[in-house]
Amino acid sequence: MPSAVLNTALCETLGCRFPIIQTAMGWVATPELVAGTCNGGGFGFLAAATSRPEQAEADIEKVKNLTDKPFGVNFLMEQPGAAAIVDSIIRHGAKAASYSRSPNKDFIQKFKDAGILCVPTVGAARHAEKAVELGADMIVAQGGEGGGHTGSVPTSLLLPQVVAAVEVPVVAAGGFHSGQGLVAALAYGAVGIAMGTRFLLTKESPVPEDTAKRYFAASVMDVPITTQVDGLPQRVVRNELVQELEASNSATLLIRALRSALEYRKMTGASISELLSAAFSMQKNDKLTRAQMIMAANAPILIRRAMVEGVPSEGVLPSGQVTGLIEDQPSCEELLSRIMSEAEEALARLR
């Protein structure tokens, strides 16, 4: 059992042994990775943001077959079929739901009525305040070091702002991979840490070998923020595709975005009206420009090329800067045990 200081409100609230969350990376947070995390003592979120409702339902059922521990589900509240995914989350009794963009008051209320915890991710203190106002039970505050869509404020500056701004428990994200980082997050007032990239490079992760090699080869300076994937700031491993996108003109980017939109429609089975409805919802709630709205389908399609098809040079590799510090690929259980041991050692040194 961890020492009392490491048995935080995160453990009590989410029902896990360790104050560590595995984030819901698209195409990566599969039932196997989620179950590996939960069985190892952490709390895993299943990625459903790119899933059709029937696939999300099947994945939730698979997680339940692989673990008897509590887990969560992540999705986009504006995605096609979101209402059906909400019903699946409630019907199968997931412990928590996570989301970021475009929070839907009705969906949040349905979760609250069903006793499912709402755990959104934010990148600014004002967004945390709004999330709590809408019903969030716990906040994940992701600093600029984090992978995928991210802000510009470092975790060390964002975290204390969010902790001071809200009364609910706050989880730190962005740049974490060790027990020392966990202790540092607790010192800032967080109740635990959330990690994506570190779990991406575990044995239970579905990431193809060639793609994993590109992560291991990256230094902390090889993971910039770009807006050329879908118009929003996104931290990724610099590769051939990112260099091509950043050198492209607006016409070339528009053609690529339209192709991605057609592929996304085929992948999700959504109708044109559903896609337009989702796009206009994002534009309204996230204050996107028309160009950003058109480019929105790029991210899931290009990420899939690297994460599922295993062609890292032609896809997008979302990553936190922490990838430059990762050198091995342990199981989830081994990783979690190691982090907790490092945290205990760090606490002992402080004493």
Number of C-alpha atoms within 10 A of each C-alpha: 8 14 11 7 11 22 17 19 16 24 20 12 14 21 18 23 20 26 28 26 30 26 29 27 23 22 22 26 27 24 25 20 26 32 29 25 29 29 20 21 22 28 30 34 29 30 26 26 24 21 22 19 21 13 14 24 20 13 20 24 14 15 25 18 11 15 17 11 21 21 28 28 28 27 24 22 25 22 24 26 19 20 14 15 26 21 16 20 22 19 11 12 17 21 22 26 23 24 19 17 16 18 18 14 12 11 15 20 15 14 21 15 11 13 14 20 22 24 25 24 24 25 25 18 19 13 18 26 18 14 22 19 10 16 17 22 19 26 27 27 28 29 25 26 26 30 30 25 20 20 22 15 15 16 23 17 12 22 28 19 17 28 22 11 15 19 13 16 21 29 27 34 31 27 27 25 23 20 22 18 19 25 24 18 23 19 11 15 18 27 25 27 31 28 26 27 27 25 30 24 24 22 19 23 22 18 21 15 12 14 20 21 13 16 25 16 13 20 15 14 11 17 25 19 26 21 15 22 27 22 19 21 18 24 26 24 29 22 18 13 17 22 12 11 17 13 12 13 9 12 9 11 21 15 13 17 24 16 16 21 21 12 16 20 17 11 13 17 15 16 12 12 10 16 20 15 15 21 22 17 19 22 19 13 13 13 13 18 14 13 15 20 23 23 25 24 24 24 25 21 20 19 23 21 19 23 24 16 14 18 17 27 17 17 24 28 29 27 30 30 27 22 28 18 14 18 11 12 18 16 19 28 18 13 21 23 17 15 19 23 16 18 22 19 15 17 16 9 8 7 6
